Amino acid sequence: MRIALLSYKGNPFCGGQGVYVRHLSRELARLGHQVEVLGGQPYPVLDEVDGPGSVTFTEIPSLDLYRQPDPFRTPRAAEYRDAVDLLEVATMWTGGFPEPLTFSLRARRFLAAHRGRYDVVHDNQTLGYGLLGLERHGFPLVTTIHHPVTVDRELELESAADLKRRLSLRRWYAFTRMQKRVAQRLSHIVTVSGTSKAEIAQHLGVDPDRIDVVPIGADTRLWSPDPAVPVVPGRIVTTSSADVPLKGLVHLVEALAKVLTEREAHLVVVGRSRDDGPVAEAIRRLGLEDRITFRSGIDDAELVDLYRSAEVACVPSLYEGFSLPAAEAMATGTPLVATTGGAIPEVAGRHGETCLAVPPGDPGALAAALGRLLDEPELRARIGAAGRERVLAHFTWERAAALTAERYRAAVATGAGQRARAGHGWRYV
Protein backbone atom coordinates (compact mmCIF):
# COMPACT_ATOMS: atom_id res chain seq x y z
CA MET A 1 0.00 0.00 0.00
CA ARG A 2 0.93 3.65 -0.42
CA ILE A 3 0.55 5.21 3.02
CA ALA A 4 0.52 8.88 4.07
CA LEU A 5 1.46 8.94 7.77
CA LEU A 6 0.62 12.29 9.40
CA SER A 7 2.29 13.66 12.52
CA TYR A 8 2.01 17.32 13.49
CA LYS A 9 5.29 17.09 15.39
CA GLY A 10 7.95 14.41 15.33
CA ASN A 11 10.62 14.91 17.98
CA PRO A 12 12.21 11.43 18.24
CA PHE A 13 13.76 12.07 21.66
CA CYS A 14 10.79 13.16 23.77
CA GLY A 15 7.08 12.47 23.64
CA GLY A 16 5.53 9.48 21.95
CA GLN A 17 4.65 10.92 18.53
CA GLY A 18 8.12 10.92 17.00
CA VAL A 19 8.93 7.50 18.44
CA TYR A 20 5.71 6.04 17.04
CA VAL A 21 6.22 7.48 13.56
CA ARG A 22 9.84 6.41 13.35
CA HIS A 23 9.36 2.79 14.33
CA LEU A 24 5.99 2.15 12.71
CA SER A 25 7.09 3.59 9.36
CA ARG A 26 10.22 1.43 9.36
CA GLU A 27 8.37 -1.79 10.09
CA LEU A 28 5.61 -1.03 7.56
CA ALA A 29 8.31 -0.56 4.93
CA ARG A 30 9.90 -3.86 5.90
CA LEU A 31 6.53 -5.44 5.15
CA GLY A 32 6.72 -3.99 1.64
CA HIS A 33 4.61 -0.83 1.95
CA GLN A 34 5.54 2.63 0.65
CA VAL A 35 5.29 5.07 3.57
CA GLU A 36 5.46 8.83 3.15
CA VAL A 37 5.57 10.69 6.45
CA LEU A 38 4.02 14.16 6.36
CA GLY A 39 5.17 16.08 9.40
CA GLY A 40 5.69 19.40 11.11
CA GLN A 41 8.46 20.72 13.31
CA PRO A 42 10.35 19.37 15.10
CA TYR A 43 10.74 17.08 12.12
CA PRO A 44 11.02 13.34 12.76
CA VAL A 45 14.12 11.24 12.40
CA LEU A 46 13.31 8.28 10.15
CA ASP A 47 15.25 5.07 9.62
CA GLU A 48 16.63 3.86 6.32
CA VAL A 49 15.08 0.58 5.25
CA ASP A 50 16.66 -2.29 3.36
CA GLY A 51 13.75 -4.21 1.93
CA PRO A 52 10.85 -4.19 -0.46
CA GLY A 53 9.19 -1.04 0.90
CA SER A 54 10.34 2.53 1.48
CA VAL A 55 10.10 5.45 3.90
CA THR A 56 10.21 9.06 2.67
CA PHE A 57 9.51 12.38 4.33
CA THR A 58 7.64 15.49 3.20
CA GLU A 59 7.73 18.67 5.27
CA ILE A 60 4.42 20.29 6.19
CA PRO A 61 6.01 23.29 7.92
CA SER A 62 4.38 25.32 10.64
CA LEU A 63 5.73 28.63 11.92
CA ASP A 64 7.57 26.58 14.59
CA LEU A 65 6.39 28.85 17.38
CA TYR A 66 7.68 26.66 20.20
CA ARG A 67 11.20 26.01 18.99
CA GLN A 68 14.19 26.40 21.24
CA PRO A 69 15.75 28.69 22.31
CA ASP A 70 12.89 31.14 21.64
CA PRO A 71 9.55 29.42 22.37
CA PHE A 72 6.36 31.47 22.03
CA ARG A 73 8.16 33.68 19.56
CA THR A 74 6.52 36.27 17.29
CA PRO A 75 7.48 35.54 13.65
CA ARG A 76 8.89 38.19 11.35
CA ALA A 77 6.47 39.61 8.78
CA ALA A 78 8.25 37.80 5.96
CA GLU A 79 7.49 34.41 7.55
CA TYR A 80 3.72 34.67 7.10
CA ARG A 81 2.47 32.75 4.05
CA ASP A 82 -1.30 32.52 4.35
CA ALA A 83 -4.36 32.70 6.60
CA VAL A 84 -3.44 29.45 8.38
CA ASP A 85 -0.23 31.10 9.58
CA LEU A 86 -2.23 34.04 10.93
CA LEU A 87 -4.56 31.63 12.73
CA GLU A 88 -1.58 29.83 14.26
CA VAL A 89 -0.06 33.01 15.66
CA ALA A 90 -3.37 34.43 16.87
CA THR A 91 -4.13 31.23 18.79
CA MET A 92 -0.68 31.24 20.38
CA TRP A 93 -0.98 34.94 21.32
CA THR A 94 -4.26 34.24 23.11
CA GLY A 95 -2.80 31.37 25.13
CA GLY A 96 -4.05 28.44 23.04
CA PHE A 97 -2.21 25.57 21.38
CA PRO A 98 -2.78 25.81 17.62
CA GLU A 99 -0.71 23.00 16.10
CA PRO A 100 -3.29 20.17 15.85
CA LEU A 101 -5.75 22.42 14.02
CA THR A 102 -3.30 24.27 11.78
CA PHE A 103 -1.37 21.13 10.82
CA SER A 104 -4.62 19.37 9.89
CA LEU A 105 -5.57 22.27 7.60
CA ARG A 106 -2.16 22.27 5.91
CA ALA A 107 -2.18 18.48 5.56
CA ARG A 108 -5.64 18.50 3.97
CA ARG A 109 -4.52 21.12 1.48
CA PHE A 110 -1.47 19.03 0.56
CA LEU A 111 -3.46 15.81 0.24
CA ALA A 112 -6.18 17.44 -1.86
CA ALA A 113 -3.48 18.48 -4.31
CA HIS A 114 -2.20 14.90 -4.52
CA ARG A 115 -5.29 12.79 -5.12
CA GLY A 116 -4.47 9.26 -6.22
CA ARG A 117 -1.01 9.38 -4.63
CA TYR A 118 -1.94 7.40 -1.51
CA ASP A 119 -4.15 4.40 -0.79
CA VAL A 120 -4.71 5.31 2.86
CA VAL A 121 -4.02 8.19 5.24
CA HIS A 122 -2.95 7.42 8.80
CA ASP A 123 -3.24 10.30 11.28
CA ASN A 124 -1.13 10.17 14.43
CA GLN A 125 -3.39 11.91 17.00
CA THR A 126 -3.74 15.25 15.22
CA LEU A 127 -7.55 15.05 15.38
CA GLY A 128 -7.91 18.45 13.72
CA TYR A 129 -10.92 19.70 11.79
CA GLY A 130 -8.97 19.48 8.52
CA LEU A 131 -9.13 15.68 8.67
CA LEU A 132 -12.88 15.70 8.28
CA GLY A 133 -12.57 16.71 4.63
CA LEU A 134 -10.28 13.86 3.61
CA GLU A 135 -12.90 11.26 2.75
CA ARG A 136 -14.52 13.73 0.33
CA HIS A 137 -11.18 13.74 -1.49
CA GLY A 138 -11.19 9.93 -1.69
CA PHE A 139 -8.74 9.15 1.11
CA PRO A 140 -9.59 6.31 3.52
CA LEU A 141 -8.54 7.49 6.99
CA VAL A 142 -7.19 5.58 10.00
CA THR A 143 -6.44 7.57 13.15
CA THR A 144 -4.26 6.60 16.10
CA ILE A 145 -5.28 8.03 19.47
CA HIS A 146 -2.63 7.06 22.00
CA HIS A 147 -4.80 8.31 24.85
CA PRO A 148 -7.27 11.17 25.32
CA VAL A 149 -5.34 14.39 26.02
CA THR A 150 -8.25 15.28 28.30
CA VAL A 151 -6.58 12.99 30.86
CA ASP A 152 -3.44 15.17 30.81
CA ARG A 153 -5.66 18.24 31.12
CA GLU A 154 -7.44 16.94 34.21
CA LEU A 155 -4.23 15.92 35.97
CA GLU A 156 -2.58 19.29 35.29
CA LEU A 157 -5.65 21.16 36.51
CA GLU A 158 -5.60 19.11 39.73
CA SER A 159 -1.98 20.11 40.37
CA ALA A 160 -2.41 23.80 39.41
CA ALA A 161 -1.29 26.12 42.19
CA ASP A 162 -3.81 28.93 41.73
CA LEU A 163 -6.73 30.27 39.69
CA LYS A 164 -4.48 32.05 37.19
CA ARG A 165 -2.71 28.79 36.39
CA ARG A 166 -6.01 26.91 36.05
CA LEU A 167 -7.39 29.52 33.65
CA SER A 168 -4.18 29.34 31.59
CA LEU A 169 -4.39 25.57 31.40
CA ARG A 170 -8.03 25.65 30.33
CA ARG A 171 -7.15 27.96 27.46
CA TRP A 172 -4.08 25.92 26.45
CA TYR A 173 -6.11 22.70 26.34
CA ALA A 174 -9.02 24.26 24.45
CA PHE A 175 -8.00 22.20 21.40
CA THR A 176 -9.28 19.08 23.18
CA ARG A 177 -12.85 20.18 22.42
CA MET A 178 -11.99 20.02 18.72
CA GLN A 179 -10.35 16.62 19.15
CA LYS A 180 -13.47 15.26 20.85
CA ARG A 181 -15.73 16.47 18.03
CA VAL A 182 -13.43 15.06 15.35
CA ALA A 183 -12.98 11.70 17.09
CA GLN A 184 -16.72 11.18 17.26
CA ARG A 185 -16.94 11.43 13.47
CA LEU A 186 -14.13 9.01 12.61
CA SER A 187 -14.82 5.46 11.45
CA HIS A 188 -11.44 3.75 11.98
CA ILE A 189 -9.62 4.48 15.24
CA VAL A 190 -6.59 2.61 16.52
CA THR A 191 -5.28 2.84 20.08
CA VAL A 192 -2.45 1.19 21.94
CA SER A 193 -4.10 -0.45 24.96
CA GLY A 194 -7.38 -1.63 26.39
CA THR A 195 -7.17 1.13 29.01
CA SER A 196 -6.86 3.78 26.33
CA LYS A 197 -9.79 2.27 24.43
CA ALA A 198 -12.04 2.54 27.49
CA GLU A 199 -10.92 6.11 28.17
CA ILE A 200 -11.37 7.21 24.55
CA ALA A 201 -14.92 5.91 24.73
CA GLN A 202 -15.53 7.62 28.07
CA HIS A 203 -13.74 10.95 27.57
CA LEU A 204 -14.29 11.49 23.84
CA GLY A 205 -17.67 9.84 23.45
CA VAL A 206 -16.53 7.42 20.74
CA ASP A 207 -18.39 4.16 20.08
CA PRO A 208 -16.06 1.38 21.35
CA ASP A 209 -16.93 -0.72 18.28
CA ARG A 210 -15.01 1.80 16.14
CA ILE A 211 -11.83 1.44 18.21
CA ASP A 212 -9.25 -1.33 17.64
CA VAL A 213 -6.38 -2.04 20.04
CA VAL A 214 -2.96 -2.42 18.40
CA PRO A 215 -0.22 -2.57 21.06
CA ILE A 216 3.11 -0.98 20.22
CA GLY A 217 6.42 -1.91 21.79
CA ALA A 218 10.17 -1.99 21.66
CA ASP A 219 12.64 -2.31 18.82
CA THR A 220 14.00 -5.58 20.18
CA ARG A 221 16.90 -5.57 17.73
CA LEU A 222 18.19 -2.50 19.56
CA TRP A 223 16.73 -2.92 23.04
CA SER A 224 18.36 -6.15 24.16
CA PRO A 225 20.62 -7.42 26.96
CA ASP A 226 24.39 -7.06 26.58
CA PRO A 227 26.55 -8.68 29.28
CA ALA A 228 29.51 -6.62 28.05
CA VAL A 229 27.94 -3.44 29.50
CA PRO A 230 28.92 -3.22 33.19
CA VAL A 231 26.08 -2.75 35.66
CA VAL A 232 26.61 0.25 37.95
CA PRO A 233 25.73 -0.57 41.57
CA GLY A 234 22.81 1.46 42.89
CA ARG A 235 21.90 2.97 39.53
CA ILE A 236 18.20 3.64 38.88
CA VAL A 237 17.17 4.91 35.42
CA THR A 238 13.94 6.55 34.32
CA THR A 239 12.74 8.41 31.22
CA SER A 240 10.56 11.38 32.06
CA SER A 241 9.32 14.77 30.92
CA ALA A 242 10.46 16.15 34.23
CA ASP A 243 7.92 18.88 34.92
CA VAL A 244 4.83 17.17 33.52
CA PRO A 245 2.80 16.12 36.60
CA LEU A 246 1.49 13.10 34.68
CA LYS A 247 4.98 11.54 34.69
CA GLY A 248 5.26 11.39 38.47
CA LEU A 249 8.95 12.28 38.67
CA VAL A 250 8.49 14.29 41.87
CA HIS A 251 7.29 11.10 43.57
CA LEU A 252 10.37 9.22 42.36
CA VAL A 253 12.64 11.97 43.70
CA GLU A 254 10.92 11.68 47.08
CA ALA A 255 11.24 7.88 46.91
CA LEU A 256 14.97 8.17 46.23
CA ALA A 257 15.40 10.19 49.41
CA LYS A 258 13.80 7.32 51.35
CA VAL A 259 15.92 4.70 49.56
CA LEU A 260 19.10 6.59 50.51
CA THR A 261 18.37 6.29 54.23
CA GLU A 262 19.28 2.59 54.07
CA ARG A 263 21.63 2.09 51.08
CA GLU A 264 23.64 3.80 48.36
CA ALA A 265 21.78 4.69 45.17
CA HIS A 266 21.60 7.33 42.47
CA LEU A 267 19.06 8.25 39.79
CA VAL A 268 19.67 9.02 36.12
CA VAL A 269 16.76 10.81 34.43
CA VAL A 270 16.58 10.77 30.64
CA GLY A 271 15.04 14.18 30.09
CA ARG A 272 15.35 17.81 31.12
CA SER A 273 14.37 19.71 34.26
CA ARG A 274 13.58 23.41 34.56
CA ASP A 275 15.51 25.20 37.31
CA ASP A 276 12.26 26.73 38.53
CA GLY A 277 10.12 23.61 38.17
CA PRO A 278 8.63 21.37 40.88
CA VAL A 279 11.17 18.59 40.29
CA ALA A 280 14.13 20.94 40.73
CA GLU A 281 12.51 22.36 43.85
CA ALA A 282 12.06 18.86 45.31
CA ILE A 283 15.67 17.97 44.55
CA ARG A 284 16.91 21.11 46.36
CA ARG A 285 14.53 20.61 49.29
CA LEU A 286 15.73 17.03 49.81
CA GLY A 287 19.41 17.80 49.19
CA LEU A 288 19.72 15.35 46.30
CA GLU A 289 21.68 17.49 43.84
CA ASP A 290 24.62 15.06 43.83
CA ARG A 291 22.39 11.96 43.61
CA ILE A 292 20.38 12.79 40.49
CA THR A 293 21.70 13.34 36.96
CA PHE A 294 19.69 14.52 33.96
CA ARG A 295 20.68 13.31 30.49
CA SER A 296 19.18 14.63 27.25
CA GLY A 297 20.00 14.58 23.55
CA ILE A 298 21.69 11.18 23.70
CA ASP A 299 21.57 8.80 20.76
CA ASP A 300 19.91 5.38 20.67
CA ALA A 301 23.05 3.42 21.48
CA GLU A 302 23.84 5.58 24.52
CA LEU A 303 20.26 5.34 25.75
CA VAL A 304 20.15 1.55 25.50
CA ASP A 305 23.52 1.20 27.24
CA LEU A 306 22.30 3.50 30.00
CA TYR A 307 19.39 1.14 30.69
CA ARG A 308 21.66 -1.89 30.45
CA SER A 309 23.95 -0.33 33.06
CA ALA A 310 21.15 0.16 35.60
CA GLU A 311 20.31 -2.20 38.41
CA VAL A 312 16.69 -1.01 38.24
CA ALA A 313 14.50 0.85 35.74
CA CYS A 314 11.50 2.82 36.97
CA VAL A 315 8.26 4.16 35.45
CA PRO A 316 6.72 6.40 38.15
CA SER A 317 3.92 7.85 35.99
CA LEU A 318 0.52 8.69 37.39
CA TYR A 319 -0.96 7.67 34.05
CA GLU A 320 0.21 6.25 30.72
CA GLY A 321 -1.82 5.31 27.68
CA PHE A 322 0.77 2.60 26.99
CA SER A 323 4.36 3.13 28.28
CA LEU A 324 7.14 2.73 25.77
CA PRO A 325 9.79 3.27 28.48
CA ALA A 326 8.45 0.22 30.33
CA ALA A 327 8.59 -1.99 27.23
CA GLU A 328 12.05 -0.77 26.25
CA ALA A 329 13.50 -1.22 29.73
CA MET A 330 12.07 -4.72 29.96
CA ALA A 331 13.49 -5.58 26.54
CA THR A 332 17.03 -4.97 27.85
CA GLY A 333 16.44 -7.42 30.69
CA THR A 334 16.63 -4.61 33.28
CA PRO A 335 14.20 -5.27 36.14
CA LEU A 336 11.35 -2.80 36.34
CA VAL A 337 9.51 -0.96 39.09
CA ALA A 338 6.34 0.57 37.65
CA THR A 339 3.15 2.12 38.90
CA THR A 340 -0.29 0.81 38.08
CA GLY A 341 -1.29 4.13 36.45
CA GLY A 342 -3.40 3.83 33.31
CA ALA A 343 -2.26 1.10 30.92
CA ILE A 344 1.13 0.44 32.51
CA PRO A 345 0.04 -2.94 33.97
CA GLU A 346 -0.98 -4.08 30.46
CA VAL A 347 2.65 -3.62 29.44
CA ALA A 348 4.59 -4.40 32.61
CA GLY A 349 2.59 -7.49 33.58
CA ARG A 350 1.95 -9.03 36.98
CA HIS A 351 3.57 -7.87 40.20
CA GLY A 352 6.34 -10.20 41.31
CA GLU A 353 6.57 -11.93 37.93
CA THR A 354 7.66 -9.44 35.26
CA CYS A 355 7.88 -6.28 37.40
CA LEU A 356 7.30 -4.88 40.86
CA ALA A 357 4.09 -2.86 40.72
CA VAL A 358 3.14 0.00 43.07
CA PRO A 359 0.22 2.45 43.31
CA PRO A 360 0.72 5.74 41.44
CA GLY A 361 1.65 8.80 43.48
CA ASP A 362 3.00 6.78 46.46
CA PRO A 363 6.69 7.59 47.21
CA GLY A 364 6.79 5.14 50.09
CA ALA A 365 5.68 2.22 47.94
CA LEU A 366 8.12 3.26 45.20
CA ALA A 367 10.96 3.38 47.72
CA ALA A 368 10.12 -0.06 49.11
CA ALA A 369 10.05 -1.67 45.66
CA LEU A 370 13.25 0.04 44.52
CA GLY A 371 15.01 -0.95 47.72
CA ARG A 372 13.89 -4.56 47.39
CA LEU A 373 15.29 -4.88 43.88
CA LEU A 374 18.53 -3.09 44.79
CA ASP A 375 19.01 -5.50 47.70
CA GLU A 376 18.08 -8.81 45.98
CA PRO A 377 20.22 -9.77 42.96
CA GLU A 378 18.36 -13.06 42.36
CA LEU A 379 15.04 -11.22 42.20
CA ARG A 380 16.55 -8.70 39.76
CA ALA A 381 17.74 -11.50 37.49
CA ARG A 382 14.42 -13.37 37.55
CA ILE A 383 12.21 -10.34 36.92
CA GLY A 384 14.55 -8.94 34.28
CA ALA A 385 14.56 -12.18 32.26
CA ALA A 386 10.78 -12.62 32.55
CA GLY A 387 10.20 -9.03 31.49
CA ARG A 388 12.18 -9.47 28.29
CA GLU A 389 10.26 -12.63 27.40
CA ARG A 390 7.00 -10.74 27.87
CA VAL A 391 8.07 -8.00 25.46
CA LEU A 392 9.24 -10.49 22.83
CA ALA A 393 5.88 -12.27 22.99
CA HIS A 394 3.56 -9.25 22.95
CA PHE A 395 5.17 -5.85 22.35
CA THR A 396 7.31 -5.56 19.23
CA TRP A 397 7.12 -3.04 16.39
CA GLU A 398 6.98 -5.87 13.85
CA ARG A 399 3.73 -7.10 15.39
CA ALA A 400 2.37 -3.55 15.64
CA ALA A 401 3.03 -2.89 11.94
CA ALA A 402 1.35 -6.11 10.81
CA LEU A 403 -1.76 -5.39 12.88
CA THR A 404 -1.85 -1.76 11.71
CA ALA A 405 -1.72 -2.87 8.07
CA GLU A 406 -4.80 -5.01 8.75
CA ARG A 407 -6.62 -1.87 9.92
CA TYR A 408 -5.59 -0.09 6.70
CA ARG A 409 -7.12 -2.89 4.65
CA ALA A 410 -10.35 -2.64 6.64
CA ALA A 411 -10.49 1.13 6.01
CA VAL A 412 -9.90 0.88 2.26
CA ALA A 413 -12.52 -1.86 1.95
CA THR A 414 -15.30 0.48 3.11
CA GLY A 415 -16.59 3.99 2.57
CA ALA A 416 -14.04 6.31 1.02
CA GLY A 417 -11.84 3.35 0.16
CA GLN A 418 -14.45 1.95 -2.21
CA ARG A 419 -14.95 5.37 -3.80
CA ALA A 420 -11.21 5.77 -4.22
CA ARG A 421 -10.93 2.40 -5.91
CA ALA A 422 -13.65 3.34 -8.39
CA GLY A 423 -12.38 6.86 -9.08
CA HIS A 424 -8.62 6.44 -9.09
CA GLY A 425 -7.96 2.83 -10.09
CA TRP A 426 -6.80 2.04 -6.56
CA ARG A 427 -5.09 -1.25 -5.84
CA TYR A 428 -2.94 -2.74 -3.12
CA VAL A 429 -0.91 -5.88 -2.54
HUKASUL-V103824 format. One record per helix or strand of 3 or more residues. SS is the DSSP state (H for helix, E for strand). FROM is the first residue (numbers start at 1). LEN is the number of residues. If there is no record, write none. Layout:
ss:SS from:FROM len:LEN
ss:SS from:FROM len:LEN
//
This chain:
ss:E from:2 len:6
ss:H from:16 len:15
ss:E from:34 len:6
ss:E from:54 len:6
ss:H from:77 len:3
ss:H from:83 len:11
ss:H from:99 len:14
ss:E from:120 len:5
ss:H from:129 len:5
ss:H from:135 len:3
ss:E from:140 len:5
ss:H from:149 len:11
ss:H from:163 len:10
ss:H from:175 len:9
ss:E from:189 len:3
ss:H from:194 len:11
ss:H from:208 len:3
ss:E from:211 len:3
ss:E from:235 len:5
ss:H from:245 len:3
ss:H from:249 len:11
ss:E from:266 len:5
ss:H from:278 len:9
ss:E from:292 len:4
ss:H from:300 len:9
ss:E from:312 len:4
ss:H from:324 len:8
ss:E from:336 len:4
ss:H from:344 len:5
ss:E from:355 len:4
ss:H from:363 len:13
ss:H from:377 len:18
ss:H from:397 len:16
ss:H from:416 len:9
//
